[in-house]
């Protein structure tokens, strides 16, 4: 028996390689927003007290160990839960509709819509992180609803 007949075809290896690289980069891209969220939650938790008419000032002298306190990690876990839910949830509900659109408009148009949606999701996440001192961090769950 020839060994080459037992091996899968080249397209199979290509598809497996694409799936592995997608999963790797998807998991890798999840760690950066989590670190930004942790920093924003920590800054907000240890913000200098101020009068009600002014905003709380961020602290620059925070140690990394202070950000690992149970209060900060509890808030971070809450936000991460919503982030994960709203990052993957819409894909389950919108997937069939994108299939119908792909049949009508073609794959290129649907992929363009998805690409614009992913860019808007990423931009909205970073806008929320930039405004973390002025807005509630739980706003992160709302921009994530429209991505994926």
C-alpha positions in Angstrom: 0.0 0.0 0.0 1.3 3.4 -0.9 1.6 6.0 1.9 0.4 8.9 -0.3 -3.0 7.4 -0.7 -3.5 7.5 3.1 -2.6 11.1 3.4 -5.3 13.8 3.0 -5.1 16.1 0.0 -3.3 19.5 -0.1 -6.5 21.6 0.3 -7.2 19.8 3.5 -3.8 20.8 5.0 -4.4 24.4 3.7 -7.8 24.5 5.4 -6.4 23.1 8.7 -3.6 25.6 8.6 -6.0 28.5 8.1 -8.2 27.3 11.0 -5.2 27.0 13.3 -3.8 30.4 12.4 -7.3 32.0 12.8 -7.7 30.5 16.3 -4.2 31.5 17.3 -4.6 35.1 16.2 -8.2 35.3 17.6 -7.0 34.2 21.0 -3.9 36.5 20.7 -6.1 39.5 19.9 -8.2 38.8 23.0 -5.4 39.4 25.4 -4.7 43.0 24.3 -8.2 44.3 25.0 -8.3 42.4 28.4 -5.0 44.1 29.4 -6.4 47.5 28.4 -9.6 46.9 30.3 -7.6 45.8 33.4 -5.6 49.0 33.2 -8.7 51.1 32.8 -10.5 49.4 35.7 -7.5 49.7 37.9 -7.1 53.4 37.1 -10.8 54.0 37.8 -10.7 52.1 41.0 -7.7 53.9 42.4 -8.6 57.3 41.0 -7.9 60.3 43.2 -11.0 61.7 44.9 -12.3 64.9 43.5 -15.2 67.3 43.9 -18.4 66.3 42.2 -18.0 69.1 39.7 -14.7 67.8 38.3 -13.7 64.4 37.0 -11.6 62.0 38.9 -7.9 62.2 37.9 -6.1 59.1 36.8 -3.2 57.9 39.0 0.2 57.3 37.4 1.9 55.7 40.4 -0.1 52.5 40.4 1.8 49.2 40.9 0.9 46.1 38.9 0.1 44.3 42.1 -2.5 46.9 43.0 -4.4 46.0 39.8 -4.6 42.4 41.0 -6.7 43.2 44.0 -10.0 41.3 44.3 -12.1 44.4 43.8 -10.4 45.2 40.4 -10.4 41.6 39.3 -14.1 41.2 40.1 -15.0 44.2 38.0 -12.8 43.0 35.2 -14.3 39.5 35.3 -17.8 41.1 35.0 -16.8 43.2 32.0 -14.9 40.3 30.4 -18.0 38.1 30.7 -20.1 40.6 28.8 -17.3 41.1 26.3 -17.1 37.4 25.5 -20.8 37.0 25.3 -21.4 39.9 23.0 -18.4 39.2 21.0 -19.6 35.7 19.9 -23.3 35.9 20.5 -24.3 38.0 17.5 -22.5 35.7 15.1 -24.9 32.9 16.0 -28.0 35.0 15.3 -26.8 36.9 12.3 -25.0 34.0 10.5 -28.1 32.7 8.6 -29.0 36.2 7.4 -25.5 36.7 6.1 -25.8 33.4 4.2 -29.0 34.7 2.5 -27.3 38.0 1.7 -24.4 36.1 0.2 -26.7 34.2 -2.1 -28.4 37.4 -3.3 -25.5 39.9 -3.4 -22.4 37.7 -3.7 -19.7 36.8 -1.3 -17.5 39.9 -2.0 -20.2 42.3 -0.9 -21.0 40.3 2.3 -17.3 40.0 3.2 -17.0 43.8 2.7 -19.8 44.4 5.1 -18.3 42.0 7.7 -14.9 43.7 7.3 -16.4 47.1 7.9 -18.2 45.7 11.0 -15.0 44.3 12.4 -13.2 47.6 11.9 -16.0 49.5 13.6 -16.0 47.0 16.5 -12.3 47.5 17.0 -12.5 51.2 16.8 -15.4 51.5 19.2 -13.6 49.3 21.7 -10.6 51.5 21.7 -12.7 54.7 21.9 -14.4 53.3 25.0 -11.0 52.5 26.5 -9.7 56.0 25.7 -12.7 57.5 27.4 -12.5 55.2 30.4 -12.0 58.0 32.8 -15.1 59.9 31.6 -17.5 57.0 30.8 -18.5 53.8 32.5 -16.4 50.8 31.5 -19.5 48.7 31.1 -20.0 50.6 27.9 -17.6 48.0 26.4 -20.4 45.5 26.2 -22.4 47.7 23.8 -19.7 48.2 21.1 -19.0 44.5 21.2 -22.6 43.7 20.3 -22.2 44.9 16.8 -18.9 43.1 16.0 -17.9 39.6 15.1 
